[in-house]
Amino acid sequence: MISYYFEDTDFIFRNKTLTNKWLKLVAESEIRRIGDISIIFCSDNYILDVNQKYLQNSKSSSLTGRLVYTEPLFEKLYLEASYQYSWSRSKNIKDAFDSGTNEFGDGYIIYNPIGEIANALYSNSILNENVNQRAGITFSWQTDKLTAQLGASANPTHTYNETNGKTYESNVVNWSPEARIRFYFNDYTNMQLNYNGRSAQPSTSQLMPVPDNTNPRNISLGNPYLQPYFNHNARWNFGYTNMSSFMSINGNISGGMVQNAITNAQWYDNAGVQYSIPVNGPGTGNVSGSLMLNTPLGNSNFSIMSNTSARYNESTSYIGSGTLDSGKYYDPAHPDEFNHDAFHTDFTGLIESGALVINIGTLDDKWIEGMIAAGLAASRRGTPVVLDPVGAGATSQRTEAALRIIEQCRPTIIRGNASEIMALVDAGIKSKGVDSSASSDDALESAKRLAAATGAVVVISGETDYITDGVEKQPNIKTS
């Protein structure tokens, strides 16, 4: 992603599209691809304000050991017990200093170490200590044609983190079930099915309520409200090999799902700084499959091989539709501390979402597809969907987008002003966007028709609000 920022300057850069194409061509010519690039147009004073140097020091150490014991219980039944212990410790220190003077030389900013000043805001000290133990039991059944395993393990984990004087410590026990079956039909053909699951805790960097401002344009926040998540993974394999004809077939289907998955929510403040915070979101999932066929061409020395594969992946992330008032969550006396309690009070949906609101105020093709994907995902989870068809009737794009969302997502509630509701029923009606040119009474009949056709509850906002399910109405809810 290529982002452009303007700081302390009135300069307008009008060639973003051509510049983006040129940068991508340069990357492709070097057999590379574009990652995240930030281009900042700013004044000399702005550059001087961030004239800094960094001193970084990292140390880490670890220790791991594992014991395994196997005992035959019966003729074909075996018991395996295992224990693993691992310890790790890492210390990362970053000291930031501001230049002793602000000056340029030959068009470049100069860092002057004489009189340099330590900058506590952009400095940090992070200590991580982890103790992981894993104790498991697995039962195995073995015959000439069948091998089956079933087991589970417990994983006690002790975590200690100290970031800029703030400490976090936890003791949790995760667990991991597993199963495996392998069956030999004959000398040529076999099948195998594997499953493993694992509960997991958020990492300390995700939980620690201390902003990471290593990149001042992209600040990451920890989230102490995060909940554990659970991974499910399954894989099926089929294999056939004929040693006499040299023909082989191999196929597999695999899938994974994460319950209560951790994803990212992102906002930009008024200065264009990106803030990101990990949150628990909808479950993520993936399914993939492949089929490989290799067969000789008659009695010749040639063979044909075909390999076909497919993959589907579903995940969710959140991007704020407005700007984040970042200053609201910082105490001026402690600029390195972020008020997570106040943040989560304002953004309660990041903890537990009772409904999905689709607002088509910001609209382009990418946003429309994203809105539909979010609506479909919410419907599958049984989460109510509320559609706000902002500007329906003002342009054909807005009307068509709202109708697409209604058709595909089947919203629970459709909420709009009189002109917007009427436009959804009669595409010939023109509205003025947010300010309706019609009264709520004018749109009541259209609201009933829309509710009856879609099964949604329709809300008309105006001087008098109306709520209808297509049969009954609830009027006289005065707006302020």
Secondary structure, 3 states (H helix, E strand, C coil): CEEEEEECCCCCCCCHHHHHHHHHHHHHHCCCCCCCEEEEEECHHHHHHCCEEEEEEEEEEEEEEEEEEEEECCCCEEEEEEEEEEEEEEEEEEEEEECCCCEEECCEEECCCCCCEECCCCCEEEEEEEEEEEEEEEEEEECCCEEEEEEEEEEEEEEEEEECCEEEEEEEEEEEEEEEEEEECCCCEEEEEEEEEEEECCCHHHHCCCCEEEECCEEECCCCCCCCEEEEEEEEEEEEEECCCCEEEEEEEEEEEEECCEEEEEEEECCCCEEEEEEECCCEEEEEEEEEEEEECCCCCCEEEEEEEEEEEECCCEEEEEEECHHHHEECCEEEEECHHHHHHHCHHHCCCCCEEEECCCCCHHHHHHHHHHHHHHHHHCCCEEEECCCECCEHHHHHHHHHHHHHHCCCEEEEEHHHHHHHHCCCCCCECCECCCCHHHHHHHHHHHHHHHCCEEEEECCEEEEECCCCEEEEEECC
